[in-house]
Amino acid sequence: MSTIAVIGAGSWGTAISIALARNGHTVRLTTRNPKHVEALRLDRENKRYLPGIPLDPRIIIAENDEEAIPGADLTVFAAPAQHFREALESAAPFLESGDRIVNVSKGIELGTLLRMSEIAHILRRDLIFTALSGPSHAEEVCRALPTTLVAASENVEAAKYVQDIFMSDRLRVYTSDDVTGVEIGGALKNIIALGAGISDGIGFGANAKAALMTRGITEMSRLGTALGAKAETFAGLTGVGDLIVTCTSLHSRNLRCGILIGQGVPPEKAVEKVGMVVEGFYTTDAAYTLARRKNVEMPITSSIYRCLHGEVGPEEAVRQLMMRPAKPEETV
């Protein structure tokens, strides 16, 4: 069995730790919030993010990165995407050249428009990076409900190593060498889930949601391939699979946030009401800018961007999408 450091003790970092401990690994879980560290130690439960789920005895609550990382066989980063750079910079002094790291957050960094693998490559080119993504709500993984993920790395052996570490009878892991496709799929599906939530909040029904999801996967594939991803990746778990679960489950923060916006709650207030990080709220800005830079047509993303920035109301945004010039259906 291995020793795994997990950086970030939100819902997903905690669920990942529970899954790894269930596999027999020793897990050193830490977070940058000292009060949260102390609460995890005292309660042996993440009462803030996953109440009612006890922490496995194999999970050690580490004081900080220095206590969690040295000697670990693998370091997993579970910080929100907009904080991944900061988390890696903090961890860097304790990571040795050739160490394996895994990122499980989904998003695109604002300002730089970089994916998490690109940030890692800039900060620590000597580390072996794997992205772990797929249709996976923390609330289900921590309860050992069947889940499938994809480990993507340019290093085939690294992807297989992560596959072996995480694989169990309740957590099936596939491998991929399309890091760009896996990361873009995981980031952009949150935008479409916001749109699906807005549609639900307005009360538009199943027809509208099916249209948003189907045309949404087309937009995801368009931008992904423009960035060098494989089109077929978006037909898999980290594309359409992750899109389905994020657009249909109320575990989805992005869906819940969208519902509030569709009901008339201002976007910033909707994020606040959800009470946790809504990655799609930030990724929309990054994807909108990337699409313009790459000259990629993404009408749904553009409409959601305008909604979030108060340029148009939700119902008017949908009307404008429906009234775009008639054209043949394109699926790429």
PyMOL commands that set and color helices and strands:
alter all, ss='L'
color gray80, all
select helices_A, chain A and resi 11-22+34-43+65-68+81-94+116-123+138-141+156-166+179-202+206-226+231-235+237-248+253-262+267-274+279-294+299-308+314-322
alter helices_A, ss='H'
color red, helices_A
select strands_A, chain A and resi 3-7+26-30+59-61+74-77+100-103+128-133+147-152+171-176
alter strands_A, ss='S'
color yellow, strands_A
deselect
rebuild
show_as cartoon
